[in-house]
Amino acid sequence: MPVNLTAPDPATLSPVPGVRIGTAMAGVRKPNRRDVTVMTLAEGSAVAGVFTLNRFCAAPVQLCREHLAGGTGVRAIVINTGNANAGTGEDGLVRARRTCIALARQLEIAPEQVLPFSTGVIMETLPVERIEAGLPAALADLKEDNWALAAEGIMTTDTLPKAASRQVRIGGRTVTVTGISKGAGMIRPNMATMLGFVATDAVVAPALLQPLVKEAADASFNRITIDGDTSTNDSFVLIATRQAGHAEITALDSAEGQALREAVIAVSQQLAQAIVRDGEGATKFITVRIDGGRTEAECRLAAYAIAHSPLVKTAFFASDPNLGRILAAVGYAGIDDLDQGLIDLFLDDVHVVVQGGRHPDYQEADGQRVMKQSEITVRVDLHRGDASATVWTCDLSHDYVSINADYRS
Protein backbone atom coordinates (compact mmCIF):
# COMPACT_ATOMS: atom_id res chain seq x y z
CA MET A 1 0.00 0.00 0.00
CA PRO A 2 1.27 3.52 -0.76
CA VAL A 3 2.42 5.57 2.22
CA ASN A 4 -0.15 8.32 2.84
CA LEU A 5 -0.84 8.72 -0.86
CA THR A 6 -4.19 8.75 -2.64
CA ALA A 7 -5.14 8.96 -6.29
CA PRO A 8 -5.43 12.56 -7.51
CA ASP A 9 -8.90 14.06 -7.74
CA PRO A 10 -9.35 15.04 -11.40
CA ALA A 11 -11.18 18.18 -10.28
CA THR A 12 -8.00 19.45 -8.61
CA LEU A 13 -5.93 19.19 -11.80
CA SER A 14 -6.25 22.47 -13.65
CA PRO A 15 -6.10 22.25 -17.46
CA VAL A 16 -3.18 24.05 -19.08
CA PRO A 17 -4.34 26.13 -22.05
CA GLY A 18 -2.52 24.90 -25.13
CA VAL A 19 -2.16 21.30 -23.97
CA ARG A 20 -4.60 18.59 -24.99
CA ILE A 21 -4.27 14.97 -23.88
CA GLY A 22 -5.74 11.69 -25.08
CA THR A 23 -5.24 8.08 -24.04
CA ALA A 24 -5.91 4.70 -25.62
CA MET A 25 -5.81 0.99 -24.85
CA ALA A 26 -3.44 -0.35 -27.49
CA GLY A 27 -2.46 -3.68 -25.91
CA VAL A 28 1.24 -2.81 -25.88
CA ARG A 29 1.87 -5.45 -23.21
CA LYS A 30 -1.46 -6.25 -21.55
CA PRO A 31 -5.04 -5.92 -22.78
CA ASN A 32 -7.68 -3.58 -21.38
CA ARG A 33 -5.39 -0.97 -19.87
CA ARG A 34 -4.49 2.55 -20.92
CA ASP A 35 -1.00 2.29 -22.35
CA VAL A 36 -0.67 4.98 -25.05
CA THR A 37 -0.90 8.67 -24.21
CA VAL A 38 -0.67 11.58 -26.64
CA MET A 39 -0.17 15.24 -25.78
CA THR A 40 -0.58 17.94 -28.41
CA LEU A 41 0.94 21.37 -27.83
CA ALA A 42 -0.17 24.69 -29.26
CA GLU A 43 2.02 26.28 -31.88
CA GLY A 44 4.64 28.50 -30.25
CA SER A 45 5.05 26.28 -27.20
CA ALA A 46 8.53 25.88 -25.73
CA VAL A 47 9.83 22.56 -24.40
CA ALA A 48 12.94 21.57 -22.45
CA GLY A 49 13.97 18.34 -20.79
CA VAL A 50 16.54 16.46 -18.77
CA PHE A 51 17.25 12.79 -19.30
CA THR A 52 18.94 9.80 -17.73
CA LEU A 53 22.70 9.76 -17.26
CA ASN A 54 22.64 5.99 -17.72
CA ARG A 55 24.94 5.40 -20.71
CA PHE A 56 22.70 2.51 -21.79
CA CYS A 57 19.86 4.91 -22.47
CA ALA A 58 16.70 3.90 -24.30
CA ALA A 59 15.99 4.61 -27.97
CA PRO A 60 13.26 7.21 -27.20
CA VAL A 61 15.68 9.09 -24.93
CA GLN A 62 18.19 9.27 -27.76
CA LEU A 63 15.51 10.49 -30.15
CA CYS A 64 14.14 13.09 -27.71
CA ARG A 65 17.60 14.57 -27.29
CA GLU A 66 18.00 14.68 -31.06
CA HIS A 67 14.63 16.34 -31.68
CA LEU A 68 15.06 18.93 -28.92
CA ALA A 69 18.52 19.83 -30.22
CA GLY A 70 17.12 20.20 -33.75
CA GLY A 71 15.25 23.37 -32.84
CA THR A 72 12.17 22.69 -34.99
CA GLY A 73 9.81 23.15 -32.06
CA VAL A 74 7.81 20.42 -30.33
CA ARG A 75 4.12 20.05 -31.16
CA ALA A 76 3.34 16.59 -29.75
CA ILE A 77 4.41 13.97 -27.22
CA VAL A 78 3.63 10.25 -27.40
CA ILE A 79 4.13 7.94 -24.42
CA ASN A 80 3.76 4.19 -24.22
CA THR A 81 3.92 1.98 -21.18
CA GLY A 82 4.56 -1.75 -21.07
CA ASN A 83 7.78 -1.64 -23.12
CA ALA A 84 10.86 0.51 -22.47
CA ASN A 85 12.38 0.16 -25.96
CA ALA A 86 15.77 0.02 -24.23
CA GLY A 87 18.56 -2.40 -24.99
CA THR A 88 17.05 -2.79 -28.46
CA GLY A 89 19.88 -1.44 -30.63
CA GLU A 90 19.32 0.10 -34.05
CA ASP A 91 15.96 -1.65 -34.38
CA GLY A 92 14.74 0.23 -31.32
CA LEU A 93 15.68 3.56 -32.89
CA VAL A 94 13.88 2.61 -36.09
CA ARG A 95 10.74 1.75 -34.15
CA ALA A 96 10.90 4.95 -32.09
CA ARG A 97 11.23 6.98 -35.30
CA ARG A 98 8.33 5.05 -36.81
CA THR A 99 6.17 6.05 -33.81
CA CYS A 100 7.04 9.71 -34.39
CA ILE A 101 6.30 9.44 -38.10
CA ALA A 102 2.92 7.81 -37.46
CA LEU A 103 1.79 10.54 -35.04
CA ALA A 104 3.22 13.32 -37.22
CA ARG A 105 1.19 12.11 -40.19
CA GLN A 106 -2.00 12.13 -38.12
CA LEU A 107 -1.31 15.69 -36.91
CA GLU A 108 0.21 16.99 -40.16
CA ILE A 109 3.44 18.08 -38.50
CA ALA A 110 7.07 17.05 -38.97
CA PRO A 111 8.28 13.86 -37.24
CA GLU A 112 11.03 15.97 -35.62
CA GLN A 113 8.27 17.88 -33.80
CA VAL A 114 7.27 14.73 -31.89
CA LEU A 115 8.94 13.55 -28.68
CA PRO A 116 8.56 9.80 -27.96
CA PHE A 117 8.72 8.27 -24.47
CA SER A 118 8.59 4.64 -23.41
CA THR A 119 8.55 2.84 -20.07
CA GLY A 120 8.31 -0.80 -19.10
CA VAL A 121 10.33 -3.94 -19.68
CA ILE A 122 13.89 -3.52 -21.00
CA MET A 123 15.36 -5.47 -23.94
CA GLU A 124 12.09 -6.41 -25.60
CA THR A 125 11.06 -5.34 -29.11
CA LEU A 126 8.69 -2.37 -29.16
CA PRO A 127 5.36 -3.45 -30.74
CA VAL A 128 5.17 -0.26 -32.76
CA GLU A 129 2.31 -1.53 -34.91
CA ARG A 130 0.09 -1.70 -31.81
CA ILE A 131 1.03 1.87 -30.88
CA GLU A 132 0.27 3.03 -34.43
CA ALA A 133 -3.10 1.28 -34.30
CA GLY A 134 -3.90 2.97 -30.99
CA LEU A 135 -3.08 6.52 -32.09
CA PRO A 136 -6.45 7.33 -33.72
CA ALA A 137 -8.29 6.46 -30.50
CA ALA A 138 -5.89 8.57 -28.44
CA LEU A 139 -6.33 11.51 -30.81
CA ALA A 140 -10.11 11.16 -30.73
CA ASP A 141 -9.88 11.37 -26.93
CA LEU A 142 -7.92 14.68 -26.89
CA LYS A 143 -9.14 17.00 -24.12
CA GLU A 144 -7.62 19.74 -21.99
CA ASP A 145 -8.84 18.09 -18.77
CA ASN A 146 -7.45 14.58 -19.32
CA TRP A 147 -4.52 14.91 -16.91
CA ALA A 148 -5.82 12.28 -14.46
CA LEU A 149 -6.30 9.68 -17.19
CA ALA A 150 -2.85 10.49 -18.58
CA ALA A 151 -1.34 9.87 -15.13
CA GLU A 152 -3.03 6.47 -15.17
CA GLY A 153 -1.95 5.77 -18.75
CA ILE A 154 1.80 6.05 -18.04
CA MET A 155 1.88 3.73 -15.00
CA THR A 156 3.90 0.49 -14.83
CA THR A 157 4.27 -1.05 -11.35
CA ASP A 158 2.78 2.07 -9.80
CA THR A 159 -0.23 1.30 -7.62
CA LEU A 160 -1.66 4.82 -8.00
CA PRO A 161 -1.49 7.56 -10.63
CA LYS A 162 0.54 10.64 -9.71
CA ALA A 163 -0.46 14.19 -10.61
CA ALA A 164 -0.29 17.68 -9.12
CA SER A 165 -1.38 21.20 -9.97
CA ARG A 166 -0.78 24.78 -8.79
CA GLN A 167 -2.04 28.17 -9.87
CA VAL A 168 -0.32 31.51 -9.24
CA ARG A 169 -0.90 35.11 -10.23
CA ILE A 170 1.71 36.60 -12.57
CA GLY A 171 1.30 40.01 -14.18
CA GLY A 172 -2.35 40.13 -13.16
CA ARG A 173 -3.10 36.79 -14.87
CA THR A 174 -3.76 33.33 -13.46
CA VAL A 175 -0.94 30.98 -14.47
CA THR A 176 -1.35 27.20 -14.23
CA VAL A 177 1.30 24.56 -13.57
CA THR A 178 0.10 20.96 -13.85
CA GLY A 179 2.10 17.75 -14.11
CA ILE A 180 2.11 13.96 -13.99
CA SER A 181 4.79 11.40 -13.22
CA LYS A 182 5.25 7.67 -12.96
CA GLY A 183 7.67 5.50 -11.08
CA ALA A 184 7.74 3.01 -8.23
CA GLY A 185 10.90 0.96 -8.76
CA MET A 186 14.26 1.26 -10.53
CA ILE A 187 14.39 4.70 -8.97
CA ARG A 188 17.56 6.58 -8.24
CA PRO A 189 17.19 9.28 -10.85
CA ASN A 190 20.51 10.67 -11.95
CA MET A 191 18.74 13.67 -13.43
CA ALA A 192 15.00 13.29 -12.98
CA THR A 193 12.40 10.57 -12.60
CA MET A 194 11.46 7.62 -14.73
CA LEU A 195 8.89 9.77 -16.53
CA GLY A 196 7.66 13.24 -15.59
CA PHE A 197 5.78 15.89 -17.55
CA VAL A 198 5.01 19.37 -16.22
CA ALA A 199 3.24 22.02 -18.28
CA THR A 200 2.47 25.68 -17.73
CA ASP A 201 0.80 28.41 -19.76
CA ALA A 202 3.24 31.02 -18.40
CA VAL A 203 4.68 33.37 -21.00
CA VAL A 204 8.30 32.56 -20.26
CA ALA A 205 11.24 33.18 -22.58
CA PRO A 206 12.12 29.84 -24.23
CA ALA A 207 15.78 30.23 -23.26
CA LEU A 208 14.80 30.07 -19.57
CA LEU A 209 13.12 26.69 -19.82
CA GLN A 210 16.28 24.55 -19.80
CA PRO A 211 17.77 26.11 -16.64
CA LEU A 212 14.33 25.98 -15.00
CA VAL A 213 13.75 22.28 -15.73
CA LYS A 214 17.27 21.47 -14.50
CA GLU A 215 16.73 23.43 -11.29
CA ALA A 216 13.33 21.81 -10.74
CA ALA A 217 14.79 18.33 -11.29
CA ASP A 218 17.66 19.00 -8.90
CA ALA A 219 15.21 20.16 -6.21
CA SER A 220 12.84 17.24 -6.61
CA PHE A 221 13.42 14.16 -8.75
CA ASN A 222 17.16 14.26 -8.14
CA ARG A 223 16.45 14.04 -4.40
CA ILE A 224 14.64 10.70 -4.35
CA THR A 225 15.69 7.08 -4.24
CA ILE A 226 13.80 3.83 -3.84
CA ASP A 227 16.35 1.18 -4.73
CA GLY A 228 19.42 3.03 -6.00
CA ASP A 229 18.97 1.97 -9.64
CA THR A 230 19.14 4.61 -12.38
CA SER A 231 16.71 3.73 -15.17
CA THR A 232 17.55 3.62 -18.87
CA ASN A 233 14.49 5.77 -19.62
CA ASP A 234 14.47 8.59 -17.04
CA SER A 235 12.96 11.71 -18.59
CA PHE A 236 11.56 14.94 -17.17
CA VAL A 237 10.04 17.47 -19.53
CA LEU A 238 8.86 21.03 -18.91
CA ILE A 239 6.39 22.57 -21.36
CA ALA A 240 5.43 26.26 -21.61
CA THR A 241 2.53 26.99 -23.96
CA ARG A 242 3.00 30.75 -23.40
CA GLN A 243 -0.76 31.44 -23.52
CA ALA A 244 -1.42 33.10 -20.14
CA GLY A 245 -1.42 36.60 -21.63
CA HIS A 246 0.98 38.39 -19.26
CA ALA A 247 4.21 40.13 -20.21
CA GLU A 248 7.03 37.74 -21.06
CA ILE A 249 9.19 36.55 -18.18
CA THR A 250 12.75 37.22 -19.25
CA ALA A 251 14.61 36.48 -16.00
CA LEU A 252 14.06 33.77 -13.38
CA ASP A 253 15.34 36.06 -10.63
CA SER A 254 12.59 38.62 -11.29
CA ALA A 255 9.47 38.62 -9.10
CA GLU A 256 7.49 37.00 -11.90
CA GLY A 257 10.25 34.48 -12.58
CA GLN A 258 10.45 33.54 -8.92
CA ALA A 259 6.68 33.01 -8.73
CA LEU A 260 6.84 30.63 -11.71
CA ARG A 261 9.96 28.91 -10.39
CA GLU A 262 8.36 28.25 -6.99
CA ALA A 263 5.21 26.80 -8.59
CA VAL A 264 7.17 24.52 -10.93
CA ILE A 265 9.39 23.28 -8.10
CA ALA A 266 6.38 22.74 -5.80
CA VAL A 267 4.61 20.60 -8.41
CA SER A 268 7.83 18.71 -9.19
CA GLN A 269 8.49 17.98 -5.51
CA GLN A 270 4.94 16.73 -4.98
CA LEU A 271 5.30 14.40 -7.96
CA ALA A 272 8.73 13.19 -6.83
CA GLN A 273 7.59 12.49 -3.29
CA ALA A 274 4.56 10.64 -4.64
CA ILE A 275 6.95 8.26 -6.41
CA VAL A 276 8.68 7.48 -3.11
CA ARG A 277 5.36 7.08 -1.27
CA ASP A 278 4.36 4.56 -3.95
CA GLY A 279 7.72 2.80 -3.92
CA GLU A 280 7.49 -0.90 -4.65
CA GLY A 281 6.53 -2.54 -1.36
CA ALA A 282 7.07 0.65 0.65
CA THR A 283 5.58 0.97 4.14
CA LYS A 284 7.55 4.01 5.35
CA PHE A 285 8.27 7.45 3.85
CA ILE A 286 11.64 8.66 5.09
CA THR A 287 13.16 12.14 4.88
CA VAL A 288 16.95 12.17 5.24
CA ARG A 289 18.45 15.57 6.03
CA ILE A 290 22.15 16.26 6.40
CA ASP A 291 23.17 19.54 8.03
CA GLY A 292 26.51 21.09 8.84
CA GLY A 293 28.40 20.09 5.72
CA ARG A 294 31.14 22.11 4.07
CA THR A 295 29.40 21.75 0.72
CA GLU A 296 25.98 20.66 -0.45
CA ALA A 297 27.69 17.96 -2.52
CA GLU A 298 29.15 16.22 0.53
CA CYS A 299 25.79 16.50 2.29
CA ARG A 300 24.18 14.72 -0.66
CA LEU A 301 26.84 11.99 -0.45
CA ALA A 302 25.95 11.30 3.17
CA ALA A 303 22.20 11.55 2.56
CA TYR A 304 22.27 9.09 -0.32
CA ALA A 305 24.56 6.69 1.55
CA ILE A 306 21.87 6.43 4.22
CA ALA A 307 18.96 6.37 1.77
CA HIS A 308 20.54 3.67 -0.45
CA SER A 309 21.66 1.34 2.33
CA PRO A 310 19.73 -1.96 2.26
CA LEU A 311 20.62 -2.46 5.92
CA VAL A 312 19.18 0.91 6.91
CA LYS A 313 16.08 0.43 4.76
CA THR A 314 15.32 -3.06 6.08
CA ALA A 315 15.75 -1.81 9.67
CA PHE A 316 13.10 0.81 8.97
CA PHE A 317 10.80 -1.84 7.51
CA ALA A 318 11.16 -3.90 10.70
CA SER A 319 10.77 -0.79 12.93
CA ASP A 320 14.08 -1.89 14.45
CA PRO A 321 16.13 1.03 15.85
CA ASN A 322 19.41 -0.54 14.75
CA LEU A 323 20.68 2.99 14.20
CA GLY A 324 24.37 2.18 14.08
CA ARG A 325 23.67 1.29 10.46
CA ILE A 326 23.02 4.98 9.79
CA LEU A 327 26.35 5.97 11.30
CA ALA A 328 28.10 3.30 9.23
CA ALA A 329 26.53 4.67 6.05
CA VAL A 330 27.68 8.20 6.87
CA GLY A 331 31.15 6.81 7.49
CA TYR A 332 31.46 5.22 4.05
CA ALA A 333 29.76 8.04 2.15
CA GLY A 334 33.07 9.28 0.77
CA ILE A 335 33.82 12.32 2.97
CA ASP A 336 37.48 11.53 3.48
CA ASP A 337 38.28 13.98 6.30
CA LEU A 338 35.04 13.44 8.24
CA ASP A 339 35.50 13.77 12.02
CA GLN A 340 33.21 11.19 13.60
CA GLY A 341 33.64 12.90 16.97
CA LEU A 342 31.53 15.84 15.78
CA ILE A 343 28.48 13.98 14.49
CA ASP A 344 24.98 14.27 15.94
CA LEU A 345 22.11 12.01 14.87
CA PHE A 346 18.41 12.67 15.39
CA LEU A 347 15.43 10.44 14.68
CA ASP A 348 12.53 12.92 14.50
CA ASP A 349 12.59 14.51 17.97
CA VAL A 350 14.87 11.88 19.51
CA HIS A 351 18.55 12.80 19.96
CA VAL A 352 20.27 9.46 19.35
CA VAL A 353 23.96 10.32 18.92
CA VAL A 354 25.96 13.24 20.27
CA GLN A 355 29.58 13.91 19.32
CA GLY A 356 29.85 10.57 17.58
CA GLY A 357 28.58 8.42 20.45
CA ARG A 358 25.28 7.29 21.92
CA HIS A 359 23.48 10.12 23.69
CA PRO A 360 23.40 9.37 27.43
CA ASP A 361 19.65 10.01 27.56
CA TYR A 362 18.77 7.95 24.49
CA GLN A 363 16.42 5.03 25.15
CA GLU A 364 15.80 2.36 22.53
CA ALA A 365 12.09 2.56 23.28
CA ASP A 366 12.14 6.16 22.02
CA GLY A 367 13.83 5.08 18.81
CA GLN A 368 11.35 2.27 18.29
CA ARG A 369 8.43 4.66 18.86
CA VAL A 370 9.62 6.77 15.94
CA MET A 371 10.51 3.78 13.76
CA LYS A 372 6.92 2.52 13.96
CA GLN A 373 5.62 5.71 12.33
CA SER A 374 4.72 5.74 8.63
CA GLU A 375 6.68 9.00 8.14
CA ILE A 376 10.10 9.48 9.68
CA THR A 377 12.83 12.11 9.51
CA VAL A 378 16.49 11.19 9.92
CA ARG A 379 18.73 14.18 10.59
CA VAL A 380 22.51 14.08 10.81
CA ASP A 381 24.59 17.13 11.71
CA LEU A 382 28.19 16.86 10.53
CA HIS A 383 29.26 20.09 12.28
CA ARG A 384 31.69 20.96 9.46
CA GLY A 385 30.02 24.01 7.91
CA ASP A 386 26.73 25.59 6.89
CA ALA A 387 25.63 23.44 3.92
CA SER A 388 22.70 21.05 3.98
CA ALA A 389 20.82 18.65 1.70
CA THR A 390 17.63 16.61 1.86
CA VAL A 391 16.61 13.43 0.03
CA TRP A 392 13.47 11.31 0.28
CA THR A 393 13.39 7.53 0.36
CA CYS A 394 11.39 4.56 1.62
CA ASP A 395 11.98 1.30 3.42
CA LEU A 396 12.78 -2.03 1.75
CA SER A 397 10.24 -4.77 2.33
CA HIS A 398 9.57 -8.39 1.36
CA ASP A 399 7.09 -7.10 -1.23
CA TYR A 400 9.84 -5.23 -3.12
CA VAL A 401 11.55 -8.55 -3.84
CA SER A 402 8.26 -10.22 -4.80
CA ILE A 403 7.21 -7.41 -7.14
CA ASN A 404 10.52 -7.39 -9.00
CA ALA A 405 10.84 -11.19 -9.07
CA ASP A 406 7.40 -11.43 -10.71
CA TYR A 407 7.65 -8.28 -12.86
CA ARG A 408 7.70 -9.98 -16.28
CA SER A 409 5.22 -12.75 -15.47
N, C-alpha and C positions, 0 to 999 in steps of 0.2 A: 504494500500500500504506500502511496506517496506520503511524504512527511508534510502535513499541514498545507496541502495543495489541493485545489479543486479545479474542475474544468472552467474555463472562462465563460462568463455570461455574454452571449453575442451582443446584447444590448449595451454592454459597456465598451465595446470595441468600435470606436468612431471611424467611419469611412474616411479615406484620404482622397480628396478630389484629384482626379487624374489617374487613379489606380482602379482597375477592375479585375476581378478574380473569378475564375471558374474551376470546378473540379470534375473529375470523371472517374468511373470504375473501369479500368482498362485491363485488369487481370495480369498486371506485370509479374507478380509472383503468386498472389492468392486471389481467388474470386470474391466478388461482393464486398470490396473495400475500396475506399477512395485512395487512388495511388498515382494519379496524374493531376497536377495543378498548373494552371496557366495564369500569369499576371500580364495584363497589357498596361502600358504606360503612355500617358499623353505625350504628344510631340513637344519637344523642348525640355523634357525631364532630364535630370542629371543623375548619374549612377556611379557609385564607387564601391569597392569591396576589398576585403582582406581574406586571404586563403591560407590553407594549411602549409606548414613548413615541412611536412613529411615529404621527403624526396621521391617517394613512391606515390605521387599524387594521382588522383583519378583523371580519366579523360575529360570529363566536363570541367574540372578545375583548370586544366590546361587550356581548354577552349575559352572559358570565361576570361582568363588572363589575356588571351590573344584578342578577343573581341573588345574588351575594355581598352586595351592599348591601341586598338585601331582607330578610335576616335570617331566612329560613325554615328554614335549615339545609340542608346539602348531603348527599344520600344516594347520588348516582351521578355518574359522569363518563363521557362518551363521546368517543372520539377517532377521527378518520378521517385517513388519509394519502392522498396522491394529488391532493388538491384543497384549496386554502387557504381557499376561500370569502371571499376578500378582493377588494376592487375590484368588488363585486357589487351594491352599492346596497341598496335596500329589499328586493329579491328575495332577497338573501343573508341578510338578517335573518329573513325569513319562513321560509326553508329551515332556518336554524339553530334557530328556534323549533320547527319541525315535527320536527326530530330529537329535541329535548328532549321534546316531547309523545309521540312514539312510544315512547321508552324509559320515560317516566313511566307510560304505560299498562301496559306489560309488568310494571313493578315495583310498580304501584299506589301511586305517590307523586305529588306535585305536580310539574308541569313546572319550576317555579321551584327545585326541589331537584336539578335536573340541571345540570351544567356541561358545555358542549360545547367541543371543541377540534378544530381542523382544521390541516393542514399540507400543502403541495404547491404546485401551480401557482396563481398569482394571476390573477384576472380571468376565471375560467371558472366556469360555473354548477355549483353543488354538486349532484351526482346523489343527492338525498336519498332517492329511492325505493330506490336500491340499498343505502343505509345502513339504511333501515327493514327491507328484506328480509333483511339480514345480522344484525340484532339477535337474533332467536331463537337462532341458532347461537352467537353470542357469549355469550348468557345460559346456554345449555346447557353451555358450556365453563367456567363460573365455578369457580375454585379459588383457594385461598390461595397456592399455590406456582407461580403462572403469571407471575411477574415477568419471567423470561427471554423468554418468548414475547411478553409485552407490549412489551418493549424492541425486539423484532424488528418487532412490528406497527405501531410509530409511525415507522419509518424512512422517509426519502425517498432522498436521494443518499448517505446513510451507507453505508459498506461493512461496518460491524459494528454490532451492537446495543450499547447502553451501559447498564450497570446497576452498582449498588454497594450494599453493605450493611454495617452496623456493629451491634454489640450492646454495651450498657453496663449496669452495675448502678446502679440508682437506688432508694433506700429498701428495699434488700434484694430487689428484683425485677429480673429481666432485662428490659431495654427494647430494642426493636428499632427501627432506622432503616434503611429500604430505599428505593431510588429508581431511576428510569430517566430517560433523557433522549434526545433526538435532535437532530441538527444536524451539518452538515458544510460548508455554504456559506450565504451571506447571513447571516454571523455578525459582528455587532458589537453584542451585546445592550446596549440602553440601559435595562436593568432586569434582564434574566435571560437565558435561552437561548431558542432557538426553541420547544422544548417540554421541560419538566422536571416530574417528579412525585416528591415525596418523602413517604413516610408513616412514621408512628411510632405505637406503642401507648402512648406516655407519657401519663400523666394530667397534662396541662398546662392551666392556665387558658386558656380560649378567647381572652381578651383579649391573651394573650402571643403568639399565633400570628402576627399581622401584623408586629409588630416583629421577630420571629424570622425570618420568611421574607425580610423586607427585608434584615436583617443577613446572612443566609446568601447571598442573591443578590449583595450588594455585595462579599462576600468570595470569590465564586466566579464565577458567570456574568457578573457585571459587570466581570470582570477578564480576559476573553478576547476575541480578535478573530481572524478569519480573513481577511476581505476588507473590513472597515470598513462593511458594509451592515447597517442595523438593519431586521429583518424586520417585516412587518405583523402577524405572528401570535405574537410572542414571549410566552411564558407560563410561569410557574414557580409551582407550587402546593405548599403544605405541608399535609399531612393529619395530624390527631391523632385516633386512634380512642378514646383514653382508657381502654384496657382492661387496662393492665399491672398494676393492683391496688395501686400504691403511693399514698402521700398526695399530694394535688394539689400540683403545682409552681405557686407563686403569684408567683415573682420569678425573672427570668433571672439575677440576680446572686447567687442562693443557690448553695450547693454542688450541689444537684440540678439547678438551672437551668443552671449552667455545664456540667455533665456532658452534659445534653441538647443544649445549644448547640454544644458541641465536636463531638458526634457528627453533628448535622445539617450543620454546616459542613464536616466531613471528607467526608461523602457527597457534598455539593454540589460541593466542589472536585474530587473524583475524577470526577464526572460532567462537570463543565465542562472539565477537562483532557482527558478522553476525546474531547470534541467537537473540540478543537484537534488532538489526535493523529490524528483521522480527517478533518481538513480536506481539502476537495476538492483532490486532487493533491499533498497535503503530503508532503514527504520529511524535514523537520526540525521538531523541537519546540523552541521558543525561549522562554526565560524572560527577560523584560526587567525589571530592577530599577533603580529610581532612588532614590538615597540623598541625604541632605544638603539636602533642600528645606526651605523655610520652612513650607510646608503640604503636607498629603497631596494636596490638589487640584492644586497645581502639579506635584507628582511624577507624578500620573496624566497630566497634559497631556503631559509629556515622554515618559513611557512609551508612551502611545498614539501619539504622533507617530512614534516609532521603529517601533512594531508595525504601524502602518497604511501605512507608506511602501512603495510598490511597488518603489522603487529598492533599499531595504534588503532587502526580502523576496526580490527576484530575485537579489541578490548572495549571499544565504544559499543559495538553490537552486543557484547555480553554484559554491558553496564559494570564492567570490572575496572576499578580505579587502579590499574597497573600503570601508574603514570610515569614510572621510570622510562617507559618506552618513548615518551615524548622527549624527555631529556636526551636520550640516546639519539633520536632523530635530529635534534638541534645540533648535537655534537658531530654528526657526520654530514651535515648540510653543506660543508665546503667553505666555512669561514675559518681560515687557517689560524688566525691569531685570536680566536675567541677565548675569553677568560671565563671559564666555568664558574669561578668564584663570585661573579657579578650577577648571575642569572636569577631572575624571579619567575615563578610560574603560577598562574592563576587558572582555576577552573570555575568559570562564572564568578561568584562572589567569594570563592574559597581560595585562600592563599596557601598554596601547596608547598612551594619551594622558595626559600629566601637565601640569597647569596650562594646559590649552587647546592644547597642542602635542604633536607626536609624541614619545613617550618615547625618550630617546637609546639605550636598550637594545632597543627593539622591533625585531623582525625579521619581515618579511612571512611567512617560512616558519612562524613560530610562529602567526601569525594563520590561515594556511591550514590548519595542523594542527587547530585548533579548529573551523574552518568545515566541515571534512569530517565532523565528528561528527554523529550523528543527534539529539543533544540538546545544546543550547548555552545558556549564560547570558551575557547582555549586562548589564553593570552600569555605571551612570554615577553619579558622585558630583558633585553640584552645589556642595557646600561652602557652603551658604547657611543651613543650620539642621539640625534633627534629624529631620525628617519623611522618610518613605519610602513607596514604593508598588511593587507588583509586578503585571505583567500577563503573560499567556501568549499566544503566537501561533505561527504556522508560516510556512514559506517560501511563495513563489508560483511555481508551476511551469507548464510547458506544459500539463499535464493539467488544471489549473484552468480554462484557457480552453476546452479541448475539452469538459470536462464541462458547463460552463455554455452553450456554444454548441449542444450537442446535447440539452439538458435536456428539451425538450418533444417530441423526436422518438422 
